[in-house]
Amino acid sequence: MEGSNNKRRRYNWIWAIILFVFTVSVIFIYQMFFKRAVFTGKNKTVAVLPFANLGVDSSEEYLNDGMTEEIIIQLSKINGLRVTQRSSVMKYKGHEKNVREIADTLHVAAVLTGGIRKSGNKIIIQASLMDVGSGKSIWNESFDRDINDIFSIQTEVAQLIADKLKTEISDDEINKIHRRSTQNLEAYDKYLEGLYYWNKGKAPAFRKGITYFNQAIQLDSGYAKAYSGLADCYSALGYGSYEKPINVFSKAEQAARKAILLDSTLADPHTSLGYIMLYYYWDLPGAQQEFLTAIRLNPGYTTVYESYCYCLTAMEKFAEAREVIEKAVQLDPLSAKLNTDLGFNLYYQHQYDQAINILKTSLALDSTYLLAHLWLARTYQEKKMFSEALKEYNRTLKIYRNWSVALGAIGYVYGITGKKQEAKKMLDSLIKLSDSSFISPYVFALVYTSLNDKENAFRCLNQAYTDHANWMVWLKLDPRWRLLYDDKRYAALIDKMGLPKFTGKFSKQ
């Protein structure tokens, strides 16, 4: 009897072990294959890394960059998400780096990676969303679709990411995500090429961008975003003094207003128009209204914060301008352009040491960024570090040969440091250069001012006023005009432009 009981206990023990092993196995299999990893982050923040080219045709690089940017744009329409913007993520294009390290640098809780292969009329897109906290993929999928489905793929990806990050999407945001500026695939392709060149940030690329945006418009005359891209390229040519402002800003305005007419719900053209109102018409309240409209339409659109910072600075609302640009830097921390804008804001607040530090940061991010060298030079100049200033101005000329903005600035430094002959030689060089390319009267006025030739300085400033030179919006705040403060014509010109009244000194918050 006792042997039978022992045998029964032995069987019970064996069955208990079997049941335990079975249970553990089931749980393990469930965890591994059925239970999906979930988002563990406290902050709903995401970075979309540049999509890799999985094909062999390197000429389609613009498609990969375009897909990356379009998904960023779509996600930025969702208020509950903080999405790292293009400039920062593009730093990782073509680089093999640990995703967790990237996430730590960008301060995000999730990272989307992917790749694209185009074959004939087919497009294959692979995407994977990693939760940084757990190190696990919380979503991955391969889209094998007809190329005509590219729009719906972008929408799907945006909504799926929001869902995986447990983000609520309003009906209005869903409508914005689904809204398309064109249904013409060929026009969209040209638009992406235009965007690719616009993002290069140099005058020859802006001109190529204009070509592609115009081709997109020819294919779809109702393509609002293509008109907005066209406006931005024309404005950039005017801002950089690459072409006469009256020639290009007028075209920019026409394109921006057409875009708004076609789709007033887009933030892009309102930002474009605000930029034109600021730099071409010097209409600060009008520009501010456009920027605020753009922010209301798309709070995640960093370009509007950048332009709004310029506007608030021109309005002498320095602290508010700094808050605005710092918000943009949070969304795009590795952007040399945005960090330069922060340095620009500090420059106009006369916080020169802080400006130098942040501008050096900008150049560490991109040593070829033209405006970072320009503003660093001007900051050194105000600290009377003239040798350092000249070095930076000359560095801009290595990036863009014969850039009149830098040539005029060098001539000004020569003039105020007593090197009158060198200043006059620079003036002669600019006059000769004007035979073959546009030189802003604002540039000539600076050199004449450094030579204490006030008659010619005001003659050129009045011509710059007639030409609607964009740099004129800084006439009051630019400290290089201090040599004209005691001349009544200076205050009269500021008043004529409608800028804040000149009091004989800089405003400072």
FENNORPE-V552357 format. One record per helix or strand. SS is the DSSP state (2 for helix, 1 for strand). FROM is the first residue (numbers start at 1). LEN is the number of residues. If there is no record, write none. Layout:
ss:SS from:FROM len:LEN
ss:SS from:FROM len:LEN
//
This chain:
ss:2 from:2 len:33
ss:1 from:45 len:4
ss:1 from:52 len:2
ss:2 from:58 len:19
ss:1 from:82 len:2
ss:2 from:86 len:7
ss:2 from:99 len:8
ss:1 from:110 len:10
ss:1 from:122 len:10
ss:1 from:136 len:11
ss:2 from:147 len:18
ss:2 from:171 len:8
ss:2 from:185 len:14
ss:2 from:203 len:17
ss:2 from:224 len:16
ss:2 from:245 len:18
ss:2 from:267 len:13
ss:2 from:284 len:14
ss:2 from:302 len:13
ss:2 from:318 len:14
ss:2 from:336 len:13
ss:2 from:352 len:14
ss:2 from:370 len:13
ss:2 from:386 len:14
ss:2 from:404 len:13
ss:2 from:420 len:14
ss:2 from:441 len:10
ss:2 from:454 len:13
ss:2 from:470 len:5
ss:2 from:479 len:6
ss:2 from:488 len:10
//
